[in-house]
Amino acid sequence: MSSKTTNRLEVPEAKEALDRFKMEVADELGVPLSHGYNGNLTSYQNGSVGGYMVKKMIEAQEKQMSDR
């Protein structure tokens, strides 16, 4: 049995919200992210955006769970 990985969203409607969130985070970090190709950026810059997005999502989930 093969384990093929796909990069598809479980909720396709969330793509636009995630894209907006990514651009907001990039702006906060001062990373010149643009829509489309970003091969001119370093892996550190791209990774910092993704890492900070995860950090903010975890913080939001922890806050939501503590408010219950």
Secondary structure, DSSP 8 states (H G I E B T S, - for coil): ---------SSTTHHHHHHHHHHHHHHHHT----SS--TTS-HHHHHHHHHHHHHHHHHHHHHHHHT-
